[in-house]
Amino acid sequence: MGSDKIAAGSNWTVGKKLMAAVCGMLLVVVAITYSWLHSLDTVSAELAKSTGQISEKLAMAGNLKATANIMRTGQRGLLLLSLQKDAKGLEKQHQDYAKYYQAERNLLARIKPLLSTEKGKAATSAVESQVEQHATCFRQVSELCAEGKIDEASTLYIGREGCRPGPPWKRPHPS
């Protein structure tokens, strides 16, 4: 009976109590929603920051590999076009090689500022050195082909470091 006296003396009607409960729950829902949206924005920004640079570096690395393969194919094309005595094809091959050589150098210049580890910087320097070695070899093979020394050019292409096609585990044996 004591609780009846407290309830009877109170100005809180059932409607007011229900309205207060609904307002309280609405306030909690708004607070949770704000917290959820803030957390989502924070995670989204961190994800964009981390994956944006990583995906850009991965895309550039893939482009570096593709361009290097095209350059290797161009060097092999020199030998074939020289055997066929195709002057127009040789000129086009030289133009294409120059274009892809410049593209490779541009990609290397773009990827360098994105690198943060010493391992990545060292790997990029090694690739840059290999590109320069390959360009030197391309010029030498080209000169030998122009002089009609295709056998010597072929021997250089297969046997010299920097000229060999493909990664070390896929290279033909210089026999």
C-alpha positions as CSV (number, residue, x, y, z in Angstrom):
1,M,0.0,0.0,0.0
2,G,2.9,2.4,0.6
3,S,3.8,2.3,-3.0
4,D,0.2,3.4,-3.9
5,K,0.7,6.5,-1.8
6,I,3.9,7.4,-3.7
7,A,2.3,6.9,-7.0
8,A,-0.8,8.7,-6.0
9,G,1.1,11.8,-4.8
10,S,3.2,11.9,-8.0
11,N,2.4,14.2,-11.0
12,W,3.7,11.5,-13.3
13,T,0.9,10.0,-15.2
14,V,1.3,6.8,-17.2
15,G,1.4,8.9,-20.4
16,K,4.1,11.1,-19.1
17,K,6.1,8.1,-18.0
18,L,5.8,6.4,-21.4
19,M,6.8,9.6,-23.1
20,A,9.9,10.0,-20.9
21,A,10.8,6.4,-21.7
22,V,10.4,6.9,-25.4
23,C,12.4,10.2,-25.3
24,G,15.2,8.5,-23.3
25,M,15.3,5.6,-25.8
26,L,15.4,8.0,-28.7
27,L,18.2,9.9,-27.1
28,V,20.2,6.6,-26.7
29,V,19.5,5.7,-30.3
30,V,20.7,9.1,-31.6
31,A,23.9,8.8,-29.5
32,I,24.6,5.3,-30.7
33,T,24.0,6.4,-34.3
34,Y,26.3,9.3,-34.0
35,S,29.0,7.1,-32.4
36,W,28.5,4.5,-35.2
37,L,28.8,7.1,-38.0
38,H,31.9,8.7,-36.4
39,S,33.6,5.3,-36.1
40,L,32.6,4.4,-39.7
41,D,34.1,7.7,-41.0
42,T,37.3,7.1,-39.0
43,V,37.7,3.6,-40.3
44,S,36.8,4.6,-43.8
45,A,39.5,7.4,-43.8
46,E,42.1,5.0,-42.5
47,L,41.2,2.3,-45.0
48,A,41.4,4.9,-47.9
49,K,44.7,6.1,-46.6
50,S,46.3,2.7,-46.3
51,T,44.8,0.9,-49.3
52,G,45.1,3.9,-51.6
53,Q,48.8,4.1,-51.5
54,I,49.2,0.3,-51.4
55,S,47.0,-0.3,-54.4
56,E,48.7,2.5,-56.3
57,K,52.1,1.0,-55.6
58,L,50.9,-2.5,-56.6
59,A,49.4,-1.1,-59.8
60,M,52.7,0.6,-60.6
61,A,54.7,-2.5,-59.9
62,G,52.4,-4.5,-62.2
63,N,52.9,-1.8,-64.9
64,L,56.7,-1.9,-64.4
65,K,56.7,-5.7,-64.9
66,A,54.5,-5.4,-68.0
67,T,56.7,-2.7,-69.5
68,A,59.8,-4.6,-68.8
69,N,58.3,-7.6,-70.6
70,I,57.5,-5.5,-73.6
71,M,61.0,-4.1,-73.6
72,R,62.4,-7.7,-73.6
73,T,60.1,-8.6,-76.4
74,G,61.4,-5.6,-78.3
75,Q,64.9,-6.8,-78.0
76,R,64.0,-10.2,-79.3
77,G,62.1,-8.5,-82.1
78,L,65.3,-6.8,-83.1
79,L,66.9,-10.1,-83.8
80,L,64.0,-11.5,-85.7
81,L,63.5,-8.3,-87.8
82,S,67.2,-8.2,-88.6
83,L,67.0,-11.8,-89.8
84,Q,64.1,-10.8,-92.0
85,K,65.9,-7.7,-93.2
86,D,62.8,-5.6,-92.4
87,A,64.0,-2.0,-92.2
88,K,60.6,-0.5,-91.5
89,G,60.0,-3.1,-88.8
90,L,63.4,-2.3,-87.2
91,E,62.6,1.4,-87.2
92,K,59.2,0.8,-85.5
93,Q,60.9,-1.5,-83.0
94,H,63.4,1.2,-82.1
95,Q,60.6,3.7,-81.6
96,D,58.5,1.3,-79.5
97,Y,61.5,0.4,-77.4
98,A,62.3,4.1,-76.8
99,K,58.7,4.7,-75.8
100,Y,58.5,1.8,-73.3
101,Y,62.0,2.6,-72.0
102,Q,60.8,6.2,-71.2
103,A,57.5,4.8,-69.7
104,E,59.6,2.5,-67.4
105,R,61.7,5.4,-66.2
106,N,58.6,7.5,-65.6
107,L,57.0,4.7,-63.6
108,L,60.1,4.4,-61.5
109,A,60.2,8.1,-60.9
110,R,56.5,8.1,-59.8
111,I,56.9,5.1,-57.5
112,K,60.0,6.3,-55.6
113,P,58.2,9.0,-53.5
114,L,55.6,6.5,-52.4
115,L,58.2,4.1,-50.9
116,S,58.8,4.3,-47.2
117,T,61.0,1.2,-46.4
118,E,64.7,0.7,-47.2
119,K,63.8,-2.7,-48.7
120,G,61.4,-1.0,-51.2
121,K,63.9,1.7,-52.0
122,A,66.7,-0.8,-52.6
123,A,64.4,-3.0,-54.8
124,T,63.5,0.1,-56.9
125,S,67.1,1.0,-57.3
126,A,67.9,-2.5,-58.5
127,V,65.1,-2.4,-61.0
128,E,66.3,1.0,-62.2
129,S,69.8,-0.4,-62.7
130,Q,68.4,-3.4,-64.6
131,V,66.5,-1.1,-66.9
132,E,69.6,0.9,-67.7
133,Q,71.6,-2.4,-68.3
134,H,68.9,-3.6,-70.6
135,A,68.8,-0.3,-72.5
136,T,72.6,-0.5,-72.9
137,C,72.3,-4.1,-74.2
138,F,69.5,-3.1,-76.5
139,R,71.8,-0.5,-78.1
140,Q,74.6,-3.0,-78.4
141,V,72.4,-5.7,-80.0
142,S,70.9,-3.0,-82.3
143,E,74.4,-1.9,-83.4
144,L,75.5,-5.5,-84.1
145,C,72.3,-6.2,-86.0
146,A,72.8,-3.0,-88.1
147,E,76.3,-4.3,-88.9
148,G,74.8,-7.6,-90.0
149,K,76.4,-9.5,-87.1
150,I,73.2,-11.3,-86.1
151,D,75.0,-14.3,-84.6
152,E,77.0,-12.1,-82.3
153,A,73.9,-10.1,-81.4
154,S,72.1,-13.3,-80.5
155,T,75.0,-14.5,-78.4
156,L,75.1,-11.2,-76.6
157,Y,71.3,-11.3,-76.1
158,I,71.4,-14.8,-74.5
159,G,74.7,-14.7,-72.7
160,R,75.1,-11.3,-71.1
161,E,73.7,-10.2,-67.8
162,G,71.2,-7.4,-68.3
163,C,70.4,-8.7,-71.8
164,R,68.9,-12.0,-71.0
165,P,65.2,-12.3,-71.3
166,G,63.0,-12.9,-68.3
167,P,63.7,-13.4,-64.6
168,P,66.8,-15.5,-63.7
169,W,64.7,-18.7,-63.1
170,K,63.2,-18.5,-66.7
171,R,66.3,-17.6,-68.6
172,P,67.6,-19.8,-71.4
173,H,71.0,-21.5,-70.6
174,P,73.8,-19.8,-72.6
175,S,75.1,-22.9,-74.5
